[in-house]
Amino acid sequence: MSWQDIDRFSLGSAFNGVADQAPVVLPPRPGVIAGSLDLRVLELLTARLCHELIGPIAAINNGVELLADDPVLARGELDRDFVHDAIALVGDSASRAASRLQFYRFAYGYGRGGSMVGSPPNELASRFFEKTRIACDYGESIRVLPLDWQRLACNLLLTGAEALSRGGSLVLAVARDGLDLEAAGEFAALSPETHAALSLTTPVDALTSRSVQAYFTGLLAETLGCRLVRTEELRRLRLTAVAPAG
């Protein structure tokens, strides 16, 4: 089955049978995001993306400079261990940069009705969190949902990751009412600023580069006609995109 075929599933059929006959999802409410996003939201999302790429790209540059400036290499001699370490640094950093770009291209750039380019979302998420302090479980039940819902799922992952400053785990699954993300770890909690942005109560001009991710996630939920419910307990946070019953 192609990704285009999956994307043409109705939301009701996508959830039907996945989690004890979840309620049928109503079509997206018109006019929630009728046109382009507010310019400030776009600016903050761009700044966030650039911040995510600065680290690995700077490491690539450092590795290349080490190879170019090393006096041993300049004299035509070869230190195999040094070259191996420098190349490993460049390769690892390039891989991290590519993984982040591909994940954000889908999370931020996928448009309604578009086709999937490259790896499926679950593989993008797996590579995004690889070699981090956060383990990501992108459940099988999520992988068969339409791409619009998987885009929301990926943005929920980004929002949940902000609650795990000391690492932990993220688990995505289809719940009875919709999408469910569980974030578990030490001090797993959303800041008041992030929670306000997630519920779309923060004015656009008060958003920051830290809170814009939650705000964008809230907007995506609204375009799918659902609401986000937060539940917090000791070392555990749950975010559920509740789909209205039809």
C-alpha positions as CSV (number, residue, x, y, z in Angstrom):
1,M,0.0,0.0,0.0
2,S,1.4,3.4,-0.9
3,W,1.5,6.4,1.4
4,Q,-0.9,8.2,-1.0
5,D,-3.4,5.3,-0.4
6,I,-3.0,5.6,3.4
7,D,-3.5,9.4,3.2
8,R,-6.9,8.9,1.5
9,F,-8.3,6.8,4.4
10,S,-11.2,8.6,6.2
11,L,-10.3,9.5,9.8
12,G,-13.2,7.3,11.0
13,S,-11.9,4.2,9.1
14,A,-8.3,5.0,10.2
15,F,-9.2,4.7,13.9
16,N,-11.9,2.1,13.5
17,G,-10.8,-1.2,15.1
18,V,-7.4,0.2,16.1
19,A,-8.4,0.9,19.7
20,D,-11.7,-0.7,20.7
21,Q,-13.8,1.0,18.1
22,A,-12.7,4.6,18.7
23,P,-15.3,7.2,17.8
24,V,-15.4,8.4,14.3
25,V,-13.5,11.6,13.8
26,L,-15.3,14.6,12.3
27,P,-13.8,16.4,9.3
28,P,-11.6,19.3,10.1
29,R,-13.3,22.5,11.1
30,P,-13.1,25.0,8.2
31,G,-11.4,28.3,8.7
32,V,-9.2,27.4,11.7
33,I,-6.1,28.1,9.7
34,A,-7.7,29.6,6.5
35,G,-4.5,31.1,5.1
36,S,-0.9,31.4,6.0
37,L,0.3,31.4,9.6
38,D,0.9,34.6,11.3
39,L,4.3,36.0,10.3
40,R,5.6,35.9,13.9
41,V,4.8,32.2,14.2
42,L,6.7,31.5,11.0
43,E,9.7,33.5,12.2
44,L,9.8,31.6,15.5
45,L,9.5,28.2,13.8
46,T,12.3,29.2,11.5
47,A,14.5,30.3,14.4
48,R,13.8,27.0,16.2
49,L,14.7,25.0,13.1
50,C,18.0,26.9,12.7
51,H,18.8,26.4,16.4
52,E,18.3,22.6,15.9
53,L,20.8,22.6,13.0
54,I,23.5,24.9,14.4
55,G,25.0,22.2,16.6
56,P,25.6,19.4,14.0
57,I,26.5,21.9,11.2
58,A,29.1,23.6,13.5
59,A,30.6,20.2,14.3
60,I,30.9,19.4,10.6
61,N,32.7,22.7,10.1
62,N,35.0,21.9,13.1
63,G,35.9,18.5,11.7
64,V,36.7,19.9,8.3
65,E,38.9,22.7,9.8
66,L,40.8,20.1,11.8
67,L,41.6,18.2,8.7
68,A,42.6,21.3,6.8
69,D,44.7,23.0,9.5
70,D,46.5,20.1,11.2
71,P,50.3,20.7,10.8
72,V,51.0,17.0,10.4
73,L,48.8,16.9,7.4
74,A,50.2,20.1,6.0
75,R,53.7,18.5,6.0
76,G,52.3,15.7,3.9
77,E,52.4,13.1,6.7
78,L,49.4,11.0,7.7
79,D,48.1,10.3,11.2
80,R,45.6,7.6,10.6
81,D,44.0,7.8,14.0
82,F,43.6,11.6,13.8
83,V,42.0,11.3,10.3
84,H,39.7,8.6,11.4
85,D,38.5,10.6,14.4
86,A,37.9,13.7,12.3
87,I,36.1,11.9,9.6
88,A,33.9,10.1,12.2
89,L,33.1,13.5,13.7
90,V,32.0,14.9,10.3
91,G,30.1,11.8,9.4
92,D,28.1,11.6,12.7
93,S,27.3,15.3,12.6
94,A,26.2,15.2,9.0
95,S,23.9,12.2,9.8
96,R,22.4,14.1,12.8
97,A,21.8,17.2,10.6
98,A,20.2,15.2,7.9
99,S,17.9,13.4,10.4
100,R,16.7,16.6,11.9
101,L,16.1,18.2,8.5
102,Q,14.1,15.3,7.3
103,F,12.0,15.1,10.5
104,Y,11.2,18.8,10.5
105,R,10.4,18.8,6.8
106,F,7.6,16.5,7.6
107,A,6.6,17.9,10.9
108,Y,6.5,21.5,9.7
109,G,6.4,21.3,5.9
110,Y,3.9,18.5,5.1
111,G,0.7,20.0,3.7
112,R,-2.8,18.6,3.6
113,G,-3.3,16.2,0.7
114,G,0.5,16.1,-0.1
115,S,2.4,13.0,-0.8
116,M,5.1,11.5,1.4
117,V,8.6,12.0,0.2
118,G,11.4,9.8,1.6
119,S,11.1,7.6,4.7
120,P,7.8,7.1,6.6
121,P,7.2,9.2,9.7
122,N,8.0,6.4,12.1
123,E,11.5,6.0,10.6
124,L,12.0,9.8,10.7
125,A,11.1,9.9,14.4
126,S,13.3,7.0,15.2
127,R,16.4,8.6,13.6
128,F,15.5,12.0,15.1
129,F,15.7,10.6,18.7
130,E,18.6,8.2,18.0
131,K,21.6,8.9,20.2
132,T,19.6,11.2,22.4
133,R,18.6,10.8,26.0
134,I,15.0,10.2,24.9
135,A,13.7,6.8,23.7
136,C,10.9,7.0,21.2
137,D,8.2,4.3,20.7
138,Y,6.2,5.2,17.6
139,G,3.4,2.6,17.9
140,E,2.2,0.3,15.1
141,S,-1.3,1.8,15.6
142,I,0.0,5.2,14.7
143,R,1.7,4.1,11.5
144,V,-1.5,3.3,9.7
145,L,-3.2,6.7,10.3
146,P,-3.5,9.3,7.6
147,L,-0.4,11.5,7.2
148,D,-2.2,14.6,8.6
149,W,-2.6,12.7,11.9
150,Q,0.9,11.4,11.8
151,R,2.1,15.0,11.4
152,L,0.3,15.9,14.5
153,A,1.8,12.9,16.2
154,C,5.3,14.0,15.3
155,N,4.6,17.5,16.7
156,L,3.3,15.9,19.8
157,L,6.7,14.1,20.1
158,L,8.5,17.5,19.9
159,T,6.2,19.0,22.5
160,G,6.6,16.0,24.8
161,A,10.4,16.0,24.4
162,E,10.4,19.5,25.9
163,A,9.0,18.0,29.1
164,L,11.9,15.6,29.4
165,S,14.8,17.9,30.1
166,R,16.7,15.1,31.8
167,G,15.7,12.4,29.3
168,G,13.1,9.6,29.4
169,S,10.8,7.9,27.0
170,L,8.0,9.0,24.6
171,V,5.3,6.5,23.6
172,L,2.8,7.2,20.8
173,A,-0.3,5.1,20.5
174,V,-3.9,5.3,19.4
175,A,-6.2,5.7,22.4
176,R,-10.0,5.2,22.5
177,D,-10.5,8.9,21.9
178,G,-7.7,9.7,19.5
179,L,-3.9,10.1,19.6
180,D,-2.1,9.6,22.9
181,L,1.4,10.5,23.8
182,E,3.0,9.5,27.1
183,A,6.2,11.1,28.3
184,A,7.9,9.5,31.2
185,G,11.0,10.6,33.0
186,E,12.4,12.6,35.9
187,F,10.5,15.8,36.4
188,A,8.3,15.1,33.3
189,A,6.1,18.2,33.1
190,L,5.2,21.1,30.8
191,S,6.0,24.6,31.9
192,P,3.0,27.0,32.4
193,E,4.3,28.9,29.3
194,T,4.3,25.8,27.2
195,H,0.9,24.6,28.4
196,A,-0.7,28.0,27.7
197,A,0.7,27.9,24.1
198,L,-0.5,24.3,23.6
199,S,-4.0,25.4,24.6
200,L,-3.8,28.4,22.2
201,T,-4.4,30.9,25.0
202,T,-1.1,32.7,24.5
203,P,-1.4,35.7,22.2
204,V,0.7,35.4,19.1
205,D,2.8,38.4,20.0
206,A,3.7,36.8,23.3
207,L,5.0,33.6,21.8
208,T,8.7,32.7,22.1
209,S,11.0,30.4,20.3
210,R,10.5,28.0,23.3
211,S,6.7,28.1,23.3
212,V,6.0,28.2,19.5
213,Q,6.3,24.5,19.1
214,A,3.5,23.8,21.5
215,Y,1.4,26.6,19.9
216,F,1.9,25.0,16.4
217,T,0.9,21.6,17.8
218,G,-2.3,23.2,19.2
219,L,-3.0,24.7,15.8
220,L,-2.6,21.3,14.0
221,A,-4.9,19.7,16.5
222,E,-7.6,22.3,15.7
223,T,-7.3,21.8,12.0
224,L,-8.1,18.1,12.6
225,G,-11.1,19.1,14.7
226,C,-9.8,17.8,18.0
227,R,-8.8,19.2,21.4
228,L,-5.6,18.4,23.4
229,V,-6.0,17.1,26.9
230,R,-3.1,17.2,29.4
231,T,-2.7,14.8,32.3
232,E,0.2,15.0,34.7
233,E,1.3,12.9,37.5
234,L,4.7,12.1,39.2
235,R,7.3,11.6,36.5
236,R,4.6,11.1,33.8
237,L,2.9,13.4,31.4
238,R,0.1,12.4,29.0
239,L,-1.1,14.5,26.0
240,T,-4.2,13.2,24.2
241,A,-5.6,14.6,21.0
242,V,-9.3,13.9,21.7
243,A,-11.4,13.5,18.5
244,P,-15.1,14.5,18.9
245,A,-17.6,11.6,18.5
246,G,-19.6,11.6,15.3
